[in-house]
Amino acid sequence: MTNDQIKERVRRFVDPLAPDHRFRDGDDIWTTGWVNSLEAVHLVLYLEREFGISIPDGDCRMDNFRSLDAIAAYVGRKVR
């Protein structure tokens, strides 16, 4: 699975959080104000379900989930 394919699947989760905004791949999704800590928990659960991965507590660092690019890189490492 390519990073672009991962990003498109993650976009299905994040885009509805901001109906009037389309996140660019490098956007910091937390500083936009559209995504908060509750959505962070939902995002982790979504990623685990969508990609069949397990995300340990030690990996729940902002750097892994800051942008679509970061999420795709993280998920890509887990599914390969």
C-alpha positions as CSV (number, residue, x, y, z in Angstrom):
1,M,0.0,0.0,0.0
2,T,1.4,3.4,-1.0
3,N,1.5,6.5,1.2
4,D,-1.0,8.1,-1.2
5,Q,-3.5,5.2,-0.7
6,I,-3.1,5.5,3.1
7,K,-3.6,9.2,3.0
8,E,-6.9,8.9,1.0
9,R,-8.2,6.4,3.5
10,V,-7.2,8.6,6.5
11,R,-8.8,11.6,4.7
12,R,-12.1,9.8,4.9
13,F,-11.8,10.2,8.7
14,V,-10.4,13.7,9.0
15,D,-12.2,15.6,6.3
16,P,-15.7,15.3,7.9
17,L,-14.2,16.9,11.1
18,A,-13.9,20.1,9.2
19,P,-16.7,20.4,6.7
20,D,-15.5,23.7,5.2
21,H,-11.9,22.8,5.1
22,R,-9.8,20.2,3.1
23,F,-6.7,19.2,4.9
24,R,-3.5,19.3,2.8
25,D,-1.1,16.5,3.3
26,G,1.4,18.5,5.3
27,D,-1.2,20.5,7.4
28,D,-0.8,20.2,11.2
29,I,-4.3,18.9,11.8
30,W,-4.2,19.8,15.5
31,T,-3.3,23.5,15.2
32,T,-6.3,24.1,12.8
33,G,-8.7,23.8,15.7
34,W,-10.8,21.2,13.9
35,V,-9.3,18.2,15.6
36,N,-9.1,17.8,19.3
37,S,-8.1,15.2,21.9
38,L,-11.4,13.2,21.6
39,E,-10.9,12.9,17.8
40,A,-7.3,11.8,18.5
41,V,-8.7,8.7,20.3
42,H,-11.1,8.1,17.5
43,L,-8.4,8.5,15.0
44,V,-6.2,5.9,16.7
45,L,-9.2,3.5,16.8
46,Y,-10.0,4.2,13.2
47,L,-6.4,3.5,12.1
48,E,-6.3,0.3,14.0
49,R,-9.6,-0.9,12.5
50,E,-9.0,0.4,8.9
51,F,-5.5,-0.9,8.5
52,G,-5.5,-3.9,10.8
53,I,-2.7,-2.6,13.0
54,S,-2.1,-2.2,16.7
55,I,-0.9,1.2,18.0
56,P,0.8,0.8,21.3
57,D,0.6,3.6,23.9
58,G,4.3,4.4,23.3
59,D,3.6,5.3,19.7
60,C,0.8,7.7,20.6
61,R,3.1,10.7,20.1
62,M,2.1,13.9,18.3
63,D,4.9,13.4,15.7
64,N,3.2,10.3,14.4
65,F,-0.2,11.9,13.9
66,R,0.5,15.6,13.2
67,S,-0.4,15.5,9.5
68,L,-1.7,13.2,6.8
69,D,2.0,12.8,5.7
70,A,3.0,11.8,9.2
71,I,0.1,9.4,9.7
72,A,0.7,7.8,6.3
73,A,4.4,7.3,7.1
74,Y,3.6,5.8,10.5
75,V,0.9,3.5,9.2
76,G,3.1,2.5,6.3
77,R,5.8,1.4,8.7
78,K,3.2,-0.7,10.6
79,V,1.6,-2.4,7.6
80,R,4.8,-3.3,5.7
